[in-house]
């Protein structure tokens, strides 16, 4: 078990997210697999999303360190940035968000929500990570010069501290599933910065569940993502003294194209199938591509006769982002 008693934590959740069977969705796929869904999109703040779990420990650390401002970065559709703004508002902390550019003539839905939540928005001149990181440095330096005490959160909140929240999520899933005699054989999760995938894998193994955890790559090439997940697992191992389950890292890159934040036909089909069978919405940036990955694995027979959980990580405002097709 992780030494959670030693980790500062700021509560942002009000209980477990629902675990639900998808009967009609499974039927539409020929009942080849028994599909369930973990509704992280129904967590309580700012349209929900699993990054609230990371932020419980990140905000807890910031408060313990005496910070008065959170600084983080991402793309304009980042769930992590939106939820950082919400968590900062709940904790009474200032929030500065550095978003990849170039600047747009109008705010998309995520940026509108971030401003509504009180965050200060800074937009990099380009979409290059180097430009964004340089602006993060400038913003942090300006805050310190003004007498503020900023706390830096890396992209996605996906370092070891944030991943602890996902470890708990994995344990929560196993507990819920066992109460319903529905322990999964596989878990499908959208994977962008690797923290969710790493934490869930650790949490399942810690709870004695040997389900496959398949990360569907939505942003990074598979080798880079696999290395990122492995690095976070190594960090969790340093924290706990246990051996990391690194051999269990699985990455599916079938739906990475045409790139991060860009739609593809399989994701569109997956979005429509879930909406029209279950009334549940997924966004085209993260969750729809992971759902397309699940559908592909069902259709190629890899999940025949298996119980599989789809990890709905959130991202509802992404449905309304003006994305390139």
NORHULIN-V80621 format. One record per residue. PHI is phi in radians with two decimals (none if undefined). OMEGA is omega as a letter, one per 40 degrees, with the letter a starting at -180 (* if undefined). NEAR is the number of other C-alpha atoms within 10 Angstrom. Layout:
PHI & OMEGA & NEAR
PHI & OMEGA & NEAR
This chain:
none & i & 11
-1.23 & i & 18
-1.33 & a & 8
-1.13 & a & 13
-1.08 & a & 7
-1.59 & a & 7
-1.84 & i & 14
-1.08 & a & 17
-2.55 & i & 20
-1.99 & a & 19
-1.19 & i & 15
-2.22 & a & 20
-1.85 & i & 14
-2.08 & i & 9
2.52 & a & 9
-1.14 & i & 15
-1.38 & a & 21
-1.14 & i & 15
-2.02 & a & 19
-2.29 & i & 14
-1.35 & i & 19
-1.95 & a & 18
-1.13 & a & 14
-1.26 & i & 16
-1.10 & i & 19
-1.05 & i & 19
-1.10 & i & 14
-1.11 & i & 12
-1.69 & i & 15
1.41 & a & 12
0.93 & i & 16
-1.31 & i & 18
-2.41 & i & 21
-1.68 & a & 24
-1.74 & i & 26
-2.08 & i & 22
-2.39 & i & 17
-1.80 & a & 19
-1.57 & i & 21
-1.16 & i & 24
-1.18 & a & 24
-1.73 & i & 18
-1.13 & a & 23
-1.33 & a & 15
-1.84 & i & 18
0.87 & a & 23
1.23 & i & 18
1.20 & a & 23
2.42 & a & 24
-1.20 & a & 25
-1.18 & i & 28
-1.04 & a & 30
-1.16 & i & 25
-1.05 & a & 31
-1.19 & i & 31
-0.98 & a & 21
-1.50 & i & 25
-1.23 & i & 31
-1.18 & i & 28
-1.01 & i & 18
-1.14 & i & 19
-1.05 & i & 23
-1.14 & i & 20
-1.11 & i & 13
-1.47 & i & 13
1.41 & i & 11
-1.25 & i & 17
-2.12 & a & 17
-2.57 & i & 21
-1.76 & i & 25
-2.22 & i & 25
-2.60 & a & 23
-2.57 & i & 28
2.99 & i & 23
-1.43 & a & 23
-1.12 & a & 25
-1.68 & a & 24
-1.06 & i & 22
-1.09 & a & 26
-1.04 & a & 24
-1.13 & i & 30
-1.04 & a & 30
-1.30 & i & 24
-1.10 & i & 32
-1.05 & i & 29
-1.20 & a & 27
-1.14 & i & 26
-1.08 & i & 22
-1.07 & i & 15
-1.11 & a & 14
-1.56 & a & 16
1.32 & i & 12
-1.88 & i & 21
-1.19 & i & 20
-2.37 & i & 25
-2.08 & a & 27
-1.99 & i & 26
-1.85 & a & 25
-1.91 & i & 29
-1.12 & a & 24
-1.71 & e & 19
-1.32 & i & 12
-1.00 & a & 15
-1.89 & i & 9
-1.18 & i & 6
-2.42 & i & 8
-1.30 & i & 14
-1.37 & a & 17
-1.09 & i & 17
-1.11 & a & 24
-1.15 & i & 23
-1.03 & i & 13
-1.14 & i & 19
-1.12 & i & 22
-1.14 & i & 15
-1.03 & a & 12
-1.36 & i & 20
1.72 & a & 16
-1.31 & i & 25
-1.62 & a & 16
-1.82 & i & 15
-2.16 & a & 18
-1.97 & i & 22
-1.22 & a & 22
-1.19 & a & 14
-2.40 & i & 14
-1.54 & a & 17
-1.20 & a & 12
-1.07 & a & 16
-1.07 & i & 12
-1.14 & i & 17
-1.15 & a & 23
-1.17 & i & 20
-1.11 & i & 13
-1.19 & i & 20
-1.00 & i & 23
-1.08 & i & 15
-1.13 & a & 11
-1.12 & a & 18
-1.12 & i & 22
-1.09 & i & 13
-1.11 & i & 13
-1.12 & i & 16
-1.14 & i & 11
-1.11 & i & 10
-1.49 & i & 9
1.53 & i & 8
-1.48 & a & 15
-2.11 & a & 18
-1.34 & i & 24
-2.08 & a & 21
-1.48 & i & 19
-2.06 & a & 21
-1.21 & a & 15
-0.92 & i & 17
1.34 & a & 24
1.03 & a & 27
-1.78 & i & 29
-1.29 & a & 26
-1.10 & a & 24
-1.03 & i & 24
-1.15 & a & 27
-1.11 & i & 31
-1.00 & i & 30
-1.07 & i & 27
-1.33 & i & 28
-1.02 & i & 28
-1.11 & i & 21
-1.12 & i & 23
-1.09 & i & 25
-1.12 & i & 22
-1.07 & i & 19
-1.03 & a & 23
-1.09 & i & 22
-1.09 & i & 16
-1.07 & a & 16
-1.12 & a & 17
-1.17 & i & 11
-1.11 & a & 9
-1.86 & a & 10
0.92 & a & 9
-2.40 & i & 17
-1.08 & a & 19
-1.38 & i & 21
-1.61 & a & 17
-2.54 & i & 19
-2.26 & i & 25
-1.88 & a & 25
-2.37 & i & 28
-1.18 & a & 28
-2.27 & a & 29
-1.95 & i & 23
-1.92 & i & 23
1.61 & a & 27
-1.18 & i & 31
-1.13 & a & 34
-1.07 & a & 35
-1.11 & a & 35
-1.13 & i & 29
-1.14 & i & 25
-1.04 & i & 30
-1.12 & a & 30
-1.10 & i & 26
-1.11 & a & 25
-1.15 & i & 19
-1.09 & i & 19
-1.54 & i & 17
1.42 & i & 11
-1.75 & a & 17
-1.80 & i & 15
-1.00 & i & 19
-1.13 & i & 17
-2.01 & a & 23
-1.84 & i & 23
-1.53 & i & 29
-1.59 & a & 29
-1.15 & i & 28
-2.11 & a & 30
-2.43 & a & 22
-1.76 & i & 18
-1.01 & a & 16
-1.02 & a & 20
-1.13 & i & 10
-1.15 & a & 13
-1.16 & i & 26
-1.05 & i & 22
-1.13 & i & 14
-1.16 & i & 21
-1.06 & a & 28
-1.08 & i & 22
-1.13 & i & 19
-1.21 & i & 25
-1.06 & i & 27
-1.09 & i & 20
-1.13 & i & 17
-1.15 & i & 24
-1.13 & i & 17
-1.08 & a & 13
-1.24 & a & 14
-1.83 & a & 14
1.41 & i & 12
-1.70 & i & 13
-1.43 & i & 11
-1.32 & i & 21
-1.45 & a & 16
-1.13 & a & 18
-1.19 & a & 7
-1.63 & a & 17
-1.25 & i & 19
-2.16 & i & 18
-2.19 & i & 22
-1.95 & a & 21
-1.91 & a & 21
-1.11 & a & 16
-2.13 & i & 24
-1.18 & i & 23
-1.17 & e & 16
-1.51 & i & 12
2.37 & a & 15
-1.07 & i & 17
1.32 & i & 24
-2.11 & a & 19
-1.24 & i & 22
-2.42 & a & 19
-1.12 & a & 12
-1.15 & i & 18
-1.15 & i & 25
-1.11 & i & 17
-1.09 & a & 16
-1.11 & i & 23
-1.03 & a & 22
-1.17 & a & 17
-1.13 & i & 21
-1.18 & a & 20
-1.10 & a & 14
-1.54 & i & 13
-1.84 & a & 15
-2.24 & a & 14
1.23 & a & 9
-1.96 & a & 15
-1.82 & i & 20
-2.24 & a & 27
-1.65 & a & 23
-1.37 & a & 27
-1.54 & a & 27
-2.04 & a & 31
-1.27 & a & 28
-1.15 & i & 29
-1.20 & i & 34
-1.16 & i & 33
-1.14 & i & 29
-1.08 & i & 23
-1.08 & i & 27
-1.07 & a & 25
-1.05 & i & 20
-1.07 & i & 17
-1.20 & i & 16
-1.17 & a & 23
-1.20 & i & 15
-1.54 & i & 9
1.55 & a & 11
-1.17 & a & 13
-1.94 & a & 20
-0.97 & i & 15
1.26 & a & 13
-1.88 & i & 16
-1.69 & a & 19
-2.24 & i & 26
-1.86 & i & 28
-1.64 & a & 24
-1.57 & i & 24
-1.43 & a & 26
-1.35 & a & 26
1.76 & i & 23
1.93 & a & 28
-0.88 & i & 23
-1.04 & i & 20
-1.09 & i & 23
-1.04 & a & 17
-1.91 & i & 13
-1.28 & i & 19
-1.36 & a & 13
-1.75 & i & 14
-1.33 & i & 9
-1.52 & * & 9
